[in-house]
Each structure stands twice: as C-alpha cells, then as structure tokens.
Amino acid sequence: MLQANIWNIIQALSAFKSRRRRYANYEEALRQIKRFPPHLLADVSAA
C-alpha cells in the first residue's frame, strides 16, 4: 500500500512540473506575441 502512495506522489509531482513547464512556455509565447507588430497580429488572429 505504501508503494502505491509513493507512486501517486511521484505522479503528482511530475504532473505539477510539466504543468509549470507548460505555463512557462505560455508566458514565453505571450512575450513573443507582445513583440509582434499589431497589424501582423490581426492577420494571425483572423486566421
């Protein structure tokens, strides 16, 4: 039973880490978008 609990903790930690990595990628994408010229941004969002 203890092994199952440890496995659950390990899975939760890895899920947390991947979620944090995805969030960092999202933040980076937002930074990239902010550097985009507005007229190009309108073309991208219209597509």
C-alpha angles and dihedrals in degrees: 000000000000091000091056090053092049090048090051090051091049091050092048091051094049091048089051091050094049091047089052090049091050089050090052089051089050091051090049091050090052090052090050091049091051089058090053117104109252096238091056090047090056090054092051096048092046091057 
